[in-house]
Amino acid sequence: MDKDSILKTYGFYAPFYDLIFGSWVNHGRKKSVEKINQTRGSRFLEIGVGTGYSIPLYNRDVKVTGIDISPEMLNVARKRFPKVRYPQVDGFWEMDAQNLEFPDDSFDAVIAMYVASVVPDPMKMMQEMSRVCVPGGTVLVLNHFASSKGFLKSVEKFFSPFSKRLGFKPDFSLPHFLEMTTIEVEDILPVNLGGYWKLIQFRNESPIEGNGRHDTPPDPQPA
């Protein structure tokens, strides 16, 4: 995966993304946001917010900032979920998950749903999620991970060369992903159809030190 292919693929998906990746994997979204709503604090960041499908799931007394690299996806989210009707929306920003334009410790919890197998560098994404999350805060990752055996493993291997067209890596390895992270894993919950997806809850006890790049928030953008 690379940035150009991601932009091209999700620009294409934007008008009908919810039909393809909507209700049939919404169980995972509900479980993820349910955990976020139960955490302490009220400043939440959603990585890869896309068309904003998850926005109505958040409590209305919190503030959710959504970021995505695809302007087409964000245009859908901004039209569907204006602040005047959805007070939990703090704003939607066009931004790279691997280079978040927020100061250190900006959010009480950070969540990435169906994103880890999309970004070119998942480790960099996790470092950035940890950096902008307060010490002791919650970091959640919801994603499909490769099967270890059987028919599904063969299917994932077959589609692996088509990652750029699909918009995600079908053979994304859970053990490899966990090895690259430096945040403490609290829980792994199987979700969606047959538990084929995993919801991983991290506790941000050892946040990544700031690099001095983001001392002030980015300029405001329309929600």
N, C-alpha and C positions, 0 to 999 in steps of 0.2 A: 504494500500500500504506500502511496505517496500523496502529497497534498493536492496535486493537480487531478489525480484520478478520483480522490475523495470529493473534491468540488464538483467535478463533472458528474459523477454518479448520483450524489445527493441533490444536485440541482435538477437532475432528471427525475429523481424519486419524489421531490417536494409536492407536486400536485396530488399525488395519490399514495403518499407514504403511509398514511393511516390505514388505508385498505390493505396494504401488504404487511406492515409491522404494527398493527393496531391491537384490536381486541383479543386476538388469539394469544398474545404474549403479555396481556395487561395484568395477569395475575402477579407476575414478577414486579411490575411497576407498583401495584397496590401494596405488596409486601414491603417493597423498598421505602416508599413514602410513608407507610405506616410506622416504620422504624424511625425515620427522620422526624416525624411529627411527635414522637415520644421522647426525643432527645432534649437535653437542656439547651436553652438559647432559642433565638428566633431568626438568626441570619443564616440563610441556607444558599448554597450554590449548587446548581445543577449543570453538570458538564454534558454537552451534547443534547441540549434541550429540544432540538429539532423543531417540530411543528407545535410543541407545547402540550402534547397529549397528556402529560402527567399533571399539568398545572391545577386542574380542579380537585386533585387528590390531596393537595396541601391544605393545612388548616388556614383559615382566612385571617388569623391574627399573627401570621409569620410574614417574613419578607424573603421572597425567593428571587435570586438573580439567575437568569439562564444564559448560558453562552453556547454558541455553535459556530463552526467554521463556514457553514453554508448560508449565504445571504438569502437564497431562495427559501430555505426552510424557516429562517427567522422571519421573513416577510409573512409567511402563513401564521406563525405564532403571534406576531404583533397584531394581525387583523382579528384573530380568533379570541385573544385574551388581553384586551385593553385594561389598563389600570382602573379605569372608572368602574368596570364591572367585576374585576378580579383584584381586590385589594392586596392579595398575597404576592402579586407581581411587583417586584422592585425594578425590573428592567430586563430587556433582552439585548445581548451584546454579540457582535461578530468578533470572535476571538478563537485563537488556537489553544487547545487544551494543553499543549506542550509548552506554552509560553503565556501564562495567565497574566493579565495586566492589572493585577490587584496587589495591594501591599500584603506583607506577611500577616497572618492571624486575622484575616478579614471576616471569616465565617465560622459559625459554631458547628456546622456540619457541611460536608461536601459529598455529592453523589454523582456517579457516572453510570447511566443505564444504557446498555447495548453500545458501548463506546470503546471499551478496552481492545477489542479485536478489530477496530477500525483505524485507530491512530497509528502512524508509522512507528512511534517509539512509546510503548506502554509504560516503560520505566520512567521516562521523563514526565509523562502525564501523572503518574503516581507521586513523583517528587513534587510537582507543582500543586497537586491536590493537598498533600501534606503541608506544604509551605503556607498556603493561604488558609488552612484550617487551624483553629486555636489549639494549643496544647491540651490534650485530654479530650478533644472533640472527636466526632464520629466521621469516618470516611467509609462510604459504601460503594461497592462495585457490583453491578448486576450484568452478567454476560453469559453467552454460550461458550462452553469449553469443549474441546475435542473429546470424543469417546476413546476409551482405552482399548476396546476390542469390538469384534463383531461387524455386522453389516454397516452400522452407522459410521464406524471408523473408515471403512472402505469408501463410503459415499463422500465423506469429508476429504479424504485423500484425493479422490477423483476431481472434486470441485476446487481444490486448493490452487491450481494454476489460474483459475478464473477470479481470484480475489479482487482484482481491480474492477472488474465488471460488476461483481456482486456488491462491492462496497464494504466487505468485511472478510476476515480470514477464517474460513470454515474449520481449519485444523488448529485453532488457537489452544495452546496447552495450559492447563491449570497448574500443574507442578512448576512449569517454567515461569509462569506469571508470579506465583507465590515466591519463588526463589529470588526474583528480581526486586521484590518489594522490601522495604525496610521498616514497615509499620506492623505493629502487633495485630495478628488475626484474632478476633474475638469469637467469630461464628461463621459457619458456612451452611447456608440453607438451600436445599434443592427447591426450585420453583418451576412454574409453567408445566408444559406437557411432559408427564413422566419424570419430572425433576431433571430434565435435560439441560436446563440453565441453572446457574448457581448465583446466589446472593451472598456476597462476602462482606462481612462487617469488620472493619479495622478500628482500632483505638489509636489515636494520634498522640501516643505518649512521647515519641521521640521525633518531633517535627524537623523537617529539613530546614537548615539555617538559611535565612534570607540572603540573596545575592546582591542586594542594593539596587536592583533594576526598577523596582516598583514602589517608590516611596509615597506616591500619591495615586488616588484612584484615576481610572481613565475618564475622559470627557463623557458627560451624559449622552445617552442615546435614547431614542424613543422606545417606549414599551408597546 
